[in-house]
Amino acid sequence: MTDGPLRASPPDAVPVAVIGAGWAGLAAALQLVRDGLPVALVEAAAVPGGRGRSLDLDGAHLDNGQHILVGACRQVLAQMRAVGVDPQDALHALPFALSLRERRPGVDTGSFSLAPRSARPRHLAAALYRALGGETPPRRLAALFGAARMLTGTPGEDLPVAEWLRRAHQPPALIARLWEPLCLAVMNTPVAEASTKIFQNVLRQTLRGNQRDARLLIPRLPLGALFPEPALARLRASGAEVRMSTRVTGIAPLAEGGFELTLRGGDPLRARQVVLATAPRAAVRLLPESEALAPTRRALSALGARSICTVYLRYPRPVVDLPPLTGLLGQHGQWLLPRHLIGEPHWLAVVISAAEMSPAADARSRWERVARELSAIFPQLGKPDRGRVICEHAATFDARAGIDDLRPDVRTGLSGLYLAGDHCAHGLPSTLEAAVQAGLQAATAVGQDVGLVASR
Ligand SMILES: Cc1cc2nc3c(=O)[nH]c(=O)nc-3n(C[C@H](O)[C@H](O)[C@H](O)COP(=O)(O)OP(=O)(O)OC[C@H]3O[C@@H](n4cnc5c(N)ncnc54)[C@H](O)[C@@H]3O)c2cc1C
């Protein structure tokens, strides 16, 4: 059960402490409350949401980064519903299709699209066959059968995606125009290094023939309003202790059982169990010194990090005539999303994944470059009158080949201490869905270990 009523617990009970009010910590805290356990949620920042949070800049509703979901993010959608947010209203749904615009020096503007009639296998195959138009018939067929194997074959050794694509006879032009941008968007890791195991899993979950799973979902609300803020309100209303703007600086196991959390600028907090729902680097710093935690420490340290920059551009006139999602090939910016869907018609968002690979640039030269490239493709845009660049340097873990086997589990070697976070959801890249799934898994593990939950 993940969506039962929230239960109040006795006010003097020693709580389960959840550290971090990102999507994982919030999902965990809500589930623990549903299971009838007392909860104390401690968050260092003033607002909830962590790496998926709202940000008000220049009087506009922007986010720390433009986010996209797919219909296969079932736990995110369920959690939104559970806190009273209707995904149908809060997310703009597009049938699965990709459209990318290309402009390289000395080359005319070109475009690439994969626009299946539906996400059914035969429609996907027909769309891919059309997209392979520049290839000879034998190469088109080889690529088509190779792509079918990619979706249906059993996962083997976790190769870099580039090698997997080569073995599946995907031609270089298709890799450059479809697979490379898709892999970068999904995994925040380039095909040369990305994990086939995780990428294949995402493709399978999204394109398993169910129209709803394949939908692309673009937020119509600021990220905070999709889940973090209503989740926090529910927790408060259910009697959970919520401490925002409070940093945990240490976790000490107690001889008599349980833990004591050191809080910056506050009295220590006693906890019966602890769910450590911070990003990996913060989690490593907070782990208590204990031999039993050596494997968890190693797993967290192996994850690495990759950055994402979001370039926001404000135009003097409202921009309402662009498609909701356009890929940009061979440019600094990679995906363009107009913000009119979210009620900010003067703003565009441009996403740059794995931004650590692009040449270092100050914010102004970055947004001016993106604006120049956009106006070459969409001359009607003209010049923006303002730009903002938000770079998250540890936006995701490094989803390289082999990483999935190194990821930590929600249970650690120390009884009563659990992890949650996008890094714990095996098989998924760093995403909101991974965060929510891991939060629920951690809450289930706590419930099982205290004898409340049989299994979900
Ligand atoms: C720019 C960007 C774009 C992205 N795009 C997408 C996308 O399109 N689709 C998608 O699904 N995902 C996307 N993601 C990934 C997604 O945002 C993350 O996977 C998800 O938010 C991770 O949630 P989490 O709860 O695991 O961790 P976090 O969000 O990192 O939450 C951890 C929380 O712990 C708090 N904390 C840390 N240290 C302490 C401490 N000592 N004491 C108390 N609190 C502490 C932090 O402040 C934070 O609130 C994107 C991420 C970024 C940054």
PDBQT file of the ligand as one rigid body, heavy atoms in Angstrom, charges set to zero:
ROOT
HETATM    1  C1  LIG A 501      19.219  20.452 -13.593  1.00  0.00    +0.000 C 
HETATM    2  C2  LIG A 501      18.569  19.120 -13.363  1.00  0.00    +0.000 A 
HETATM    3  C3  LIG A 501      17.728  18.589 -14.318  1.00  0.00    +0.000 A 
HETATM    4  C4  LIG A 501      17.119  17.355 -14.097  1.00  0.00    +0.000 A 
HETATM    5  N1  LIG A 501      16.237  16.868 -15.023  1.00  0.00    +0.000 NA
HETATM    6  C5  LIG A 501      15.503  15.782 -14.718  1.00  0.00    +0.000 A 
HETATM    7  C6  LIG A 501      14.436  15.382 -15.557  1.00  0.00    +0.000 A 
HETATM    8  O1  LIG A 501      14.183  15.972 -16.604  1.00  0.00    +0.000 OA
HETATM    9  N2  LIG A 501      13.684  14.297 -15.189  1.00  0.00    +0.000 N 
HETATM   10  C7  LIG A 501      13.929  13.621 -14.028  1.00  0.00    +0.000 A 
HETATM   11  O2  LIG A 501      13.170  12.693 -13.713  1.00  0.00    +0.000 OA
HETATM   12  N3  LIG A 501      14.961  13.954 -13.224  1.00  0.00    +0.000 NA
HETATM   13  C8  LIG A 501      15.740  15.030 -13.534  1.00  0.00    +0.000 A 
HETATM   14  N4  LIG A 501      16.743  15.423 -12.697  1.00  0.00    +0.000 N 
HETATM   15  C9  LIG A 501      17.123  14.541 -11.575  1.00  0.00    +0.000 C 
HETATM   16  C10 LIG A 501      16.213  14.713 -10.359  1.00  0.00    +0.000 C 
HETATM   17  O3  LIG A 501      16.028  16.060 -10.040  1.00  0.00    +0.000 OA
HETATM   18  C11 LIG A 501      16.893  14.002  -9.194  1.00  0.00    +0.000 C 
HETATM   19  O4  LIG A 501      17.104  12.650  -9.564  1.00  0.00    +0.000 OA
HETATM   20  C12 LIG A 501      16.054  14.001  -7.927  1.00  0.00    +0.000 C 
HETATM   21  O5  LIG A 501      15.575  15.282  -7.628  1.00  0.00    +0.000 OA
HETATM   22  C13 LIG A 501      16.915  13.478  -6.769  1.00  0.00    +0.000 C 
HETATM   23  O6  LIG A 501      16.136  13.495  -5.606  1.00  0.00    +0.000 OA
HETATM   24  P1  LIG A 501      16.704  12.945  -4.230  1.00  0.00    +0.000 P 
HETATM   25  O7  LIG A 501      15.627  13.136  -3.243  1.00  0.00    +0.000 OA
HETATM   26  O8  LIG A 501      17.272  11.598  -4.436  1.00  0.00    +0.000 OA
HETATM   27  O9  LIG A 501      17.961  13.864  -3.858  1.00  0.00    +0.000 OA
HETATM   28  P2  LIG A 501      18.050  15.437  -3.625  1.00  0.00    +0.000 P 
HETATM   29  O10 LIG A 501      17.086  16.139  -4.482  1.00  0.00    +0.000 OA
HETATM   30  O11 LIG A 501      19.490  15.796  -3.763  1.00  0.00    +0.000 OA
HETATM   31  O12 LIG A 501      17.587  15.627  -2.114  1.00  0.00    +0.000 OA
HETATM   32  C14 LIG A 501      18.470  15.627  -1.029  1.00  0.00    +0.000 C 
HETATM   33  C15 LIG A 501      18.015  16.650  -0.008  1.00  0.00    +0.000 C 
HETATM   34  O13 LIG A 501      18.866  16.527   1.136  1.00  0.00    +0.000 OA
HETATM   35  C16 LIG A 501      19.137  17.810   1.625  1.00  0.00    +0.000 C 
HETATM   36  N5  LIG A 501      20.360  17.738   2.427  1.00  0.00    +0.000 N 
HETATM   37  C17 LIG A 501      21.624  17.520   1.990  1.00  0.00    +0.000 A 
HETATM   38  N6  LIG A 501      22.488  17.512   3.039  1.00  0.00    +0.000 NA
HETATM   39  C18 LIG A 501      21.733  17.688   4.152  1.00  0.00    +0.000 A 
HETATM   40  C19 LIG A 501      22.036  17.756   5.532  1.00  0.00    +0.000 A 
HETATM   41  N7  LIG A 501      23.296  17.624   5.993  1.00  0.00    +0.000 N 
HETATM   42  N8  LIG A 501      21.045  17.969   6.432  1.00  0.00    +0.000 NA
HETATM   43  C20 LIG A 501      19.741  18.091   5.995  1.00  0.00    +0.000 A 
HETATM   44  N9  LIG A 501      19.392  18.047   4.681  1.00  0.00    +0.000 NA
HETATM   45  C21 LIG A 501      20.377  17.837   3.771  1.00  0.00    +0.000 A 
HETATM   46  C22 LIG A 501      19.282  18.644   0.362  1.00  0.00    +0.000 C 
HETATM   47  O14 LIG A 501      19.147  20.033   0.640  1.00  0.00    +0.000 OA
HETATM   48  C23 LIG A 501      18.160  18.087  -0.497  1.00  0.00    +0.000 C 
HETATM   49  O15 LIG A 501      16.954  18.775  -0.304  1.00  0.00    +0.000 OA
HETATM   50  C24 LIG A 501      17.385  16.631 -12.899  1.00  0.00    +0.000 A 
HETATM   51  C25 LIG A 501      18.252  17.162 -11.939  1.00  0.00    +0.000 A 
HETATM   52  C26 LIG A 501      18.830  18.388 -12.162  1.00  0.00    +0.000 A 
HETATM   53  C27 LIG A 501      19.717  18.963 -11.094  1.00  0.00    +0.000 C 
ENDROOT
TORSDOF 0
